[in-house]
């Protein structure tokens, strides 16, 4: 039999889930409608844009997102095909790949980030 504390934890968890799904759904719809990218594509663009150095290692992306490495690779493939990121081999470690936003990727990210942050404030702001 569940204790009061257990029921409270379950309700807290369901509240977090509800907030996440409501916010993710709003972000997905808006990003797709206005910028023709999904939330996963935006998240990768955002992470690449946040990289402190000019180039972002693919491995670092996998460590900063809940997506699997396979999912990250598929998203990067789509972004590269769309001309939003470019991939280069690392000169000192040929197994490593670097990602950079292209000019088109920088423009799209800057515009989409405004919408993304606005929706986060709207859905998560207090």
C-alpha positions in Angstrom: 0.0 0.0 0.0 1.3 3.4 -1.0 2.2 5.9 1.7 1.2 9.5 1.7 4.8 10.4 0.9 4.8 7.9 -2.1 1.5 9.4 -3.4 3.0 12.9 -3.2 6.1 11.8 -5.0 4.0 10.2 -7.8 1.9 13.4 -8.1 5.1 15.5 -8.2 6.5 13.3 -10.9 3.2 13.5 -12.9 3.3 17.3 -12.6 6.8 17.4 -14.0 5.8 15.1 -16.9 2.8 17.2 -17.6 4.9 20.4 -17.7 7.5 18.7 -19.9 5.0 17.3 -22.4 3.0 20.4 -22.6 6.1 22.6 -23.2 7.8 20.2 -25.6 4.6 20.0 -27.6 4.2 23.7 -27.8 7.9 24.1 -28.9 7.6 21.3 -31.5 4.5 22.9 -33.1 6.0 26.4 -33.2 9.4 25.4 -34.4 8.0 23.2 -37.1 5.4 25.8 -38.2 7.7 28.8 -38.3 11.2 27.3 -39.0 10.5 23.9 -40.5 12.7 22.1 -37.8 11.7 19.9 -35.0 12.6 20.3 -31.3 15.5 17.8 -31.6 17.0 19.7 -34.5 16.7 22.9 -32.6 18.3 21.4 -29.5 21.3 20.3 -31.5 21.6 23.7 -33.2 21.3 25.3 -29.7 24.0 23.1 -28.2 26.4 23.7 -31.2 25.8 27.4 -30.9 26.6 27.3 -27.1 30.0 25.6 -27.6 32.7 27.8 -26.1 35.1 27.0 -28.9 34.4 27.7 -32.6 33.9 24.0 -33.2 31.9 21.5 -31.3 32.8 17.8 -31.0 30.1 15.3 -31.9 30.9 13.3 -28.7 30.3 16.4 -26.6 26.8 16.7 -28.0 26.0 13.1 -26.9 27.1 14.0 -23.4 24.9 17.1 -23.2 21.6 15.7 -24.5 19.4 12.8 -23.4 19.3 11.6 -27.0 21.3 8.5 -27.9 24.4 8.9 -29.9 22.6 7.2 -32.8 19.7 9.8 -32.6 22.2 12.6 -32.4 23.9 11.4 -35.5 20.6 11.1 -37.4 19.7 14.7 -36.3 23.1 16.0 -37.4 22.7 14.2 -40.7 19.4 16.0 -41.3 20.9 19.4 -40.3 23.9 18.9 -42.5 21.7 17.9 -45.5 19.6 21.1 -44.8 22.9 23.1 -44.9 22.6 24.2 -41.3 25.7 22.6 -39.9 29.0 21.3 -41.3 31.1 18.4 -40.1 34.8 18.3 -40.2 37.3 15.7 -39.2 39.6 16.6 -36.3 43.2 17.0 -37.6 44.7 15.6 -34.4 42.2 12.7 -33.9 40.7 11.5 -37.2 38.0 9.5 -35.3 36.6 12.7 -33.9 34.2 15.0 -35.8 33.6 18.7 -35.3 30.4 20.5 -35.9 30.0 24.1 -36.8 26.9 26.2 -37.6 26.8 27.4 -41.2 25.8 31.0 -41.9 22.3 29.7 -42.6 22.4 27.7 -39.4 23.4 30.7 -37.4 20.6 32.8 -38.8 18.0 30.1 -38.3 19.2 29.4 -34.8 19.1 33.1 -33.8 15.5 33.5 -35.1 14.3 30.2 -33.7 16.0 30.8 -30.3 13.8 33.9 -29.8 10.7 31.8 -30.3 12.1 28.9 -28.2 12.9 31.2 -25.2 9.6 33.0 -25.5 7.7 29.7 -25.3 9.9 28.5 -22.4 9.0 31.7 -20.5 5.3 31.3 -21.4 5.1 27.6 -20.4 7.6 27.4 -17.5 7.8 31.0 -16.2 6.1 31.7 -12.9 
